[in-house]
Amino acid sequence: MSKRHFDYLVLGLGGAGSAALYHLARRGLHVAGLDRFPIAHDRGSSHGHTRLIRQSYFEHPSYVPLVQRAFELWEQVSEDHGRDVYYETGIIEAGPQEGELVPGVLASAAEHGLEVEHFTREQAAQRWPQFSFAPEHSVVYEQRAGFLLVEQCVSAHVELAQWAGAETFCDQSITSIESGSEAVRVNTTRGAFTADRVVVTLGTWARELLPELSQQLTVLRKPLHWFDADESQYSRKSGCPSFLFETEAGHYYGFPASDWRGLKVARHTGGDLVQDPLTVDRTLDLEERDDVHRFLKKYLPCVTDTPTDHTVCMYTMSPDGHFIIDQCEDDPRIVYAAGLSGHGFKFTSALGEVLADMATDTKSPFDLSLFQRSRLKN
Ligand SMILES: Cc1cc2nc3c(=O)[nH]c(=O)nc-3n(C[C@H](O)[C@H](O)[C@H](O)COP(=O)(O)OP(=O)(O)OC[C@H]3O[C@@H](n4cnc5c(N)ncnc54)[C@H](O)[C@@H]3O)c2cc1C
C-alpha cells in the first residue's frame, strides 16, 4: 500500500475534525487528518478563546443527550491530556416569557428532568446585581454550564490522536474528493491521498467540496469583542456566570472576564453573508462594536467603555439552524458533519465519536434523525 493510503482520512482538523481524528485513533485505526492551516488556527470557526456549553438546550430538546455525552467526553479530554478545557460558571438565560429562549430552555429541562432555577426579573436582579433585565424578562439559571477553551480543545484532541498513532498533514489545501472503485481519492495542493473511508469536517468550506451541500450552507461573518470589566463583579472567580439574552435587538451572549483580556460579548443573531471565507473582512467595524456596547450598557451596566480586543469568526448555517450529519448520497464511504450553525462547538467531542461510529459502521446510541440531510429540500 502507498504511504499516502490510510484506512480513514479526516478532512479538516478544526472543532469536529480534531475530535473525529481522536476517536478513530483511540480505536487503534490507521488514520490521518488533513488541514490547510496549522492546528488551532484563527481562520475558520474554532477560535476566539471561549465557547459556551449549556445543557437545557433551547434550540431543541433532541440535542440534550448529545450535549450530556459531550460534557463527559470533555472531562475525559481534560483528564487524558492533563489540562482543563472546561470551566463551569453556570449560565443565566434571560428573555421574554413568550419568546424563544426561556420557553425553549424550560421545555428541554422538563423533557429531560434537568435542574434549572426560574426567576422573575426582580429576583434575578437581586441575585446578580451586576446584571439588569428588561421588564418583559424572566431568567433561568443552570449550574451545569460554562465555557470551553476553544483552541485548547482542538489542540488537545489532535495531540491525543497523535499520541494514539494518528498522522497529520497541515500544509495542504484539499482541492477535490473523488469516489474511486477501490478507495476514495482526496486531491490536495501537495498530491493525492486515498482512503477506505473519509470523514469530512470542513466547516465553512464544506459547501465547496461536497456538492450535495452546495445549496444548503450559508456563511456568516461574526465579530467578537472584549471590554475591560471590574473583576470584583464580572470575573469567574467573583462568581459571575456566563450569559445569554434574548432582547428586542437580537440574541447576545458572553463570558465572565478573564484577567488578561476582559469580558467577551457577541451577538448571536444577524451577521453579514460571506462569499469567500478565505478573504472575509477581519477588520474592526465600529458599528458592530457599538451594537454590543449598547447591549452591555443596558444589561451589564458596570462593564467599562474600554474595548480591549476583537476578532472575526464565521458561522456556517444550515437552512433550519440544525446540524447536518450524514453519509454522502452518492458514496456512503464519505460521512460528514456540516452546518453547525453557530452552536456546534460544545458538541464536537461527541460529534467526533458519532462520526467515528458512522465511519466504522457502528450503531450510534443517539437519535440523529434531526440531523439527516433528507429533512432539507434540495
Ligand atoms: C464567533 C463564534 C462564536 C461561537 N460561539 C459558540 C458557542 O458559544 N458555543 C458553541 O457550541 N458553538 C459556538 N460557535 C460555533 C462553533 O464554534 C462552530 O460550530 C464550530 O467551531 C465549527 O467547527 P467545524 O469543525 O465545523 O469548523 P472549523 O473548526 O472551522 O474546522 C474546519 C477545518 O477545515 C479546514 N479546511 C476547510 N477547507 C479546507 C481545505 N480545502 N483544505 C484543507 N483544510 C480545509 C479548515 O482550515 C478548518 O481547520 C461559535 C462560532 C463562532 C464563529
The ligand as an SDF file (V2000), in Angstrom:
LIG
                    3D

 53 58  0  0  0  0  0  0  0  0999 V2000
  -17.9940   33.8570   16.9240 C   0  0  0  0  0  0  0  0  0  0  0  0
  -18.4390   32.4590   17.1510 C   0  0  0  0  0  0  0  0  0  0  0  0
  -18.9600   32.1150   18.3780 C   0  0  0  0  0  0  0  0  0  0  0  0
  -19.4190   30.8180   18.6120 C   0  0  0  0  0  0  0  0  0  0  0  0
  -19.8920   30.5010   19.8560 N   0  0  0  0  0  0  0  0  0  0  0  0
  -20.2230   29.2180   20.1260 C   0  0  0  0  0  0  0  0  0  0  0  0
  -20.5410   28.8400   21.4380 C   0  0  0  0  0  0  0  0  0  0  0  0
  -20.5100   29.6640   22.3640 O   0  0  0  0  0  0  0  0  0  0  0  0
  -20.8480   27.5410   21.6630 N   0  0  0  0  0  0  0  0  0  0  0  0
  -20.8480   26.6140   20.6760 C   0  0  0  0  0  0  0  0  0  0  0  0
  -21.1450   25.4540   20.9620 O   0  0  0  0  0  0  0  0  0  0  0  0
  -20.5370   26.9430   19.4110 N   0  0  0  0  0  0  0  0  0  0  0  0
  -20.2150   28.2160   19.1140 C   0  0  0  0  0  0  0  0  0  0  0  0
  -19.8520   28.5810   17.8540 N   0  0  0  0  0  0  0  0  0  0  0  0
  -19.9290   27.5940   16.7750 C   0  0  0  0  0  0  0  0  0  0  0  0
  -18.7580   26.6820   16.7380 C   0  0  0  0  0  0  0  0  0  0  0  0
  -17.5760   27.3560   17.0800 O   0  0  0  0  0  0  0  0  0  0  0  0
  -18.6880   26.0590   15.3510 C   0  0  0  0  0  0  0  0  0  0  0  0
  -19.9290   25.4210   15.0910 O   0  0  0  0  0  0  0  0  0  0  0  0
  -17.5870   25.0290   15.2780 C   0  0  0  0  0  0  0  0  0  0  0  0
  -16.3810   25.5540   15.7500 O   0  0  0  0  0  0  0  0  0  0  0  0
  -17.4480   24.5640   13.8300 C   0  0  0  0  0  0  0  0  0  0  0  0
  -16.4840   23.5440   13.7740 O   0  0  0  0  0  0  0  0  0  0  0  0
  -16.1180   22.8940   12.3840 P   0  0  0  0  0  0  0  0  0  0  0  0
  -15.2270   21.7390   12.6850 O   0  0  0  0  0  0  0  0  0  0  0  0
  -17.3490   22.6540   11.5860 O   0  0  0  0  0  0  0  0  0  0  0  0
  -15.3050   24.0240   11.5760 O   0  0  0  0  0  0  0  0  0  0  0  0
  -13.7990   24.5220   11.7990 P   0  0  0  0  0  0  0  0  0  0  0  0
  -13.4130   24.4070   13.2110 O   0  0  0  0  0  0  0  0  0  0  0  0
  -13.6580   25.8240   11.1160 O   0  0  0  0  0  0  0  0  0  0  0  0
  -12.9370   23.4160   11.0340 O   0  0  0  0  0  0  0  0  0  0  0  0
  -12.8890   23.2970    9.6300 C   0  0  0  0  0  0  0  0  0  0  0  0
  -11.4510   22.9660    9.2570 C   0  0  0  0  0  0  0  0  0  0  0  0
  -11.3910   22.5440    7.9150 O   0  0  0  0  0  0  0  0  0  0  0  0
  -10.2200   23.0970    7.3430 C   0  0  0  0  0  0  0  0  0  0  0  0
  -10.4170   23.1860    5.9010 N   0  0  0  0  0  0  0  0  0  0  0  0
  -11.5030   23.6860    5.2710 C   0  0  0  0  0  0  0  0  0  0  0  0
  -11.3510   23.5920    3.9260 N   0  0  0  0  0  0  0  0  0  0  0  0
  -10.1530   23.0320    3.7050 C   0  0  0  0  0  0  0  0  0  0  0  0
   -9.4680   22.6820    2.5190 C   0  0  0  0  0  0  0  0  0  0  0  0
   -9.9660   22.8900    1.3100 N   0  0  0  0  0  0  0  0  0  0  0  0
   -8.2430   22.1000    2.6600 N   0  0  0  0  0  0  0  0  0  0  0  0
   -7.7270   21.8600    3.8920 C   0  0  0  0  0  0  0  0  0  0  0  0
   -8.3590   22.1690    5.0340 N   0  0  0  0  0  0  0  0  0  0  0  0
   -9.5630   22.7600    4.9680 C   0  0  0  0  0  0  0  0  0  0  0  0
  -10.1180   24.4750    7.9740 C   0  0  0  0  0  0  0  0  0  0  0  0
   -8.8200   25.0050    7.8670 O   0  0  0  0  0  0  0  0  0  0  0  0
  -10.5440   24.1780    9.4000 C   0  0  0  0  0  0  0  0  0  0  0  0
   -9.4410   23.8810   10.2180 O   0  0  0  0  0  0  0  0  0  0  0  0
  -19.3690   29.8520   17.5820 C   0  0  0  0  0  0  0  0  0  0  0  0
  -18.8280   30.1970   16.3470 C   0  0  0  0  0  0  0  0  0  0  0  0
  -18.3480   31.4830   16.1410 C   0  0  0  0  0  0  0  0  0  0  0  0
  -17.7750   31.8320   14.8100 C   0  0  0  0  0  0  0  0  0  0  0  0
  1  2  1  0
  2  3  1  0
  2 52  2  0
  3  4  2  0
  4  5  1  0
  4 50  1  0
  5  6  2  0
  6  7  1  0
  6 13  1  0
  7  8  2  0
  7  9  1  0
  9 10  1  0
 10 11  2  0
 10 12  1  0
 12 13  2  0
 13 14  1  0
 14 15  1  0
 14 50  1  0
 15 16  1  0
 16 17  1  0
 16 18  1  0
 18 19  1  0
 18 20  1  0
 20 21  1  0
 20 22  1  0
 22 23  1  0
 23 24  1  0
 24 25  2  0
 24 26  1  0
 24 27  1  0
 27 28  1  0
 28 29  2  0
 28 30  1  0
 28 31  1  0
 31 32  1  0
 32 33  1  0
 33 34  1  0
 33 48  1  0
 34 35  1  0
 35 36  1  0
 35 46  1  0
 36 37  1  0
 36 45  1  0
 37 38  2  0
 38 39  1  0
 39 40  1  0
 39 45  2  0
 40 41  1  0
 40 42  2  0
 42 43  1  0
 43 44  2  0
 44 45  1  0
 46 47  1  0
 46 48  1  0
 48 49  1  0
 50 51  2  0
 51 52  1  0
 52 53  1  0
M  END
$$$$
